[in-house]
């Protein structure tokens, strides 16, 4: 089954589950999973939620990506843009006036509750757990050779919670030690704003990165270091 068919199944399942689908190029090699859809207010009315989801599904199905004007008031997308530009460098052409990273990535969200601010309460945890089960079963989600979980503490990968990241995406934490005796899977430098963990599938074809939310208040060298990991992985697969 090709990616287009998997994408159609994914969209149908999102619609049936009344959940956020996402947007961008479904045939890209990079999937970015953020914390949750941005909204100015908490939305609970079923009609408004359905309206939002239908609007997003339409955008997702449009087949038009990378045409939105770059807006500095959207720091998350500005940083997604910077990351994808760093990954592909001279191999792709980017328009400085557009959010055209969407041509080379697909984005979706871990939590699907429409809030103005990310809150990890009981309702959110329940929603995330259900969403992760959906992701685990989704062949579309797991077809990406690179998955970036830019959602900070909205997901963890520890024994207490059953190594849920490993289980969801079929990968293992890269815990080999480097020449300095530090785990290769954890990259942490001068500030708390600089960290990410890498995970790979047994066959080496899938890279999953877990990092903080890419909005603001982080060390921007993080973008470069993650881009290096992603570029190396895609190069090994012959995708760059």
N, C-alpha and C positions, 0 to 999 in steps of 0.2 A: 504494500500500500504506500503510495507516494505522499509527500508532505501536504499537497493540496487536499487530498482525501482526509488525512489526519486532521487538518485544519478545519475542514467542514464539520467533522465529528465533534471537535473541540467547541466550535461555535454553537452547535446544536445543544451540546451538554450544558454549556454556560447558560444558554437561554432557558433550558428546562429547569436548571438549578436556580435561576434568577440571580446569576452572579456576573461580575465584571469579566469581560472577555479580554480586552487589551487593545493594542494597536501597533502598527508598524508592519514590517515585511515578514510574513509567516514563513518565507523561504530563506530567511537569513540564517547565519551560523551562530548568532549570539542572542540569547534570551535574557532579559533583565527583569527580575521580579522585585518590585518595590514593596513598601509597607502597605499602602492602601490608597484608594482614589482620593484626590484632593477635593475638598469642598469648603465653602466659606462657613457653612453651618451643618449641624447634625441633621440628617434627613431620615425621618421615620415613616412618613406617609407613603403607603404602598404605591399610590398612583405616581407620585413624584419619583420614587425609586425606579419604577417600571419605565417611566419616561427617560430617565437617565440611562438605564441599561439598553433600551431600544436605540437611543441616540448613539451610544458607544458601539453597539453591534453594527449599526449602519456605517459608522466610521471604519470599523474593523473590516467590513466586507467591501469597502469602496475600492480597494486596490490602489489608493492614492496615498503615498507616504512621502514624508520629507518636504512638505510644502508650507508648513506653518512658519511664520516669521519668528526669528529668534527674539526672545523676550527676556531681558535680564531680571524681570520680576518672577521668573520661573527658574529658580536656582537648580532644582533637581534636574530639569531637562538640559540646562546649560552644562551641568557636570556630566550627564550622559553623553552629550555632544562631544565634550572634551575627551572623554574616555574612548569613544569609538574613533574619533580622529587620531588619537594616540595609537590605537590598535592598528589601524590600516595605513596611516601615514601617507606616503606617496603612491600607495597602491589604489587609492580611491580619490575622487575629486569631491571636495566639499564646498558648499556655498556659504560664505560668511554671514549671509543675511537670513539663512533658513535653519530650522531644526531638521537638518536632513540626515541625522544619525539614524532616523527611522528607516532609511533605505537599507541599512545594514544590521538592523536589530529589531526584535519584537519585544514589546514590553507588556507586562501584566502586573497584577498586585497580589500580595499574600492574603491580606485582609480585605473583605468586600463591604464593610460597613461604611456608609457615607458620613464621615465626620470632618470637622474643621481641624482637628488635632489628633495625632496618633495617641491612643490610650490602650495600654495592655491590661484591660480588666477581664472579668470572667466571661463576658459576652464576646469580647475580641478573641480570647483564647479558644473558646468553643468554635468560633467561626474559622480561625486559623487551622485548628485540628481537622475540621471537615474539609477545608480547602486543600490541605496537605494530602489527605486520602484521595481526593480528586486528582491532584497532580500526580500521585503515585500511579494511578490507573491510566492517566492520559498518555497515549503514545505520542501525541503531538508535543506535549511538554518535554517528554524524555527523548525526543528526536534531535534536540539541539546539541551540538558538540560542546558548546560553552553555555553554562547557566550561571548568572550572577545574582546572588541573593543579597540585594542591597537593602536589608531590612533589620539590621542590628539585632536587638534582643527579641524580635518577634519570632525567631526560630533559634534553636540551640542544637548542639550535637554532643550530648553527654549520656553517660550510662543511666543516670537517674531518669531521663526521659526517653530511654530506649534508643539512643542514637538515631533520632528521627530524621535527620538530614540524610544520613547514609541510607536508611530504609526507604525514604521517599524517592531518592534519585538514583539509587543503585550504585553508590560510590563509597570510597573509604577515605578517611582523613589521611593526608600525607604527613605521617609522623616520623619519617626518617630524619636523622640528625644531620645538620650541615657541618662544615669544617670547623665551625666555632662551637659545636655542641648544642646548637639550638634547633628546635623542630623546624623542618623546612615548611611544614604546613602553616606555621604561624609567622606572619611578618609584622613585626612591631618595632617602631623606631623611637623617635624623640618624644612623641606626644600620644595621648590617648586617642587622638584623631587619626592615627595612622595604624591600621591593622586590617588584615584579612587572612582567612584560612583557605587553603586549597584542598580539594578532594578529587580523586580520579576513579573512574570505573576500572574493573579488572583488566579489560582489554586496552586500556589507555586512550580510548577514543572520546571519552567524556571528561570535561573539566568543570567542576562546580566550585565557585568562589563564594564564600560567605563574608560579608563585610558590613560596615555601618551604612546607615541611610546616607545617600549622596546628595544632601541638600546644602548644608553649610556647617561651619565650625569644624572643619577637618583639615589635616595637613595635605596640601594639594600634590605632594610627591606621591601620595597614595595612588592617584590616577595613573601616573607614569609606571609605577611598579606593578600594578594590576595589569595594565596594558601590555607590559613586557611578558608577563605570564601567559596572557591570552594569545598574543601574537606568536609566541613560541609554540603553543599548543596547536593553533590553526596551521602554522607552517609545517609541523610534523605530519599533519593530516593532509597536506597538500592543498589547503583551502585558501592560502595566500600565495 
